[in-house]
Amino acid sequence: MEEQIQPLNPVAISLGPIQVNWYGLIIGVGIALALWLAMREGDRRGLPKDIFADLLLWAIPISIICARIYYVIFQWDHYKDSPGDIIKIWEGGIAIHGALIGAVATAYFFAKSRNVSFWKLADIAAPSIILGQAIGRWGNFMNQEAHGGEVTRAFLESLYLPEFIVNQMYIQGTYYHPTFLYESIWNFIGFVLLMMLRRVNLRRGEIFLTYVIWYSVGRFFVEGMRTDSLMLTDNLRIAQTISVALIVFAIGLLLYRRKKGYADIRYLEQKN
């Protein structure tokens, strides 16, 4: 006999025809907290007070567009026959790697326009980015998405998870790996690590590159457990491929910048 477990309501607020889903609310909280943290640190590091708020005005829409383009590219077999569906972002279908590519590109050109070091902006923003990602994964939890393969209730209980998480992982008669939780915990640990690295006074750019490496390592392993991955081939997941490429690129760039003397300025130095 199938268990009777009611999932959590994905709608947070309902006022007549207007609905606010927990997914959007949680993402919004993550962005707000990330922005506050970046603005606070930016002020300490001598940057204009509203520089991160101004950056966000550009980065959010561009990141959403890039996240959608990324998804559509790797799902082109579907969208080439239904081009009208490309704009239906409300039906789902955005990719975090696409969003990050859009955000980094936006930050690079924004920094140049403001005559500020991109690497300084990136170092300050890195803990905020990974904190926002850690919080944002709980939006996936509310939607019962981005989960892993099948498991038993006994397995989930062996992880000492709260009952509300165990119950929410019961989807259409089956329990699943809470991969959203694995990635969220990994990102929270990464946030603490990056905050600690601020005190070490690393060379400029290395906090951000550490973020890229840390996030990519966690994403590689978590992605291997998920059931909704975008696939490059029958056996090769796109997110894992991108993660490996980012790890290699970030390590290589870190070493290159040190060798060429491009990273001689330290994080705590008050220079633009």
Secondary structure, DSSP 8 states (H G I E B T S, - for coil): ---------SEEEEETTEEEEHHHHHHHHHHHHHHHHHHHHHHHTT--TTHHHHHHHHHHHHHHHHHHHHHHHHTHHHHTT-GGGGG-GGG----HHHHHHHHHHHHHHHHHHTT--HHHHHHHHHHHHHHHHHHHHHHHHHHT-S-BSEE-HHHHHHTT--HHHHHHTEETTEEE--HHHHHHHHHHHHHHHHHHHHHHT-BTTHHHHHHHHHHHHHHHHHHTTBSS--BSSSS-BHHHHHHHHHHHHHHHHHHHHHHHTTT-SBTTS---
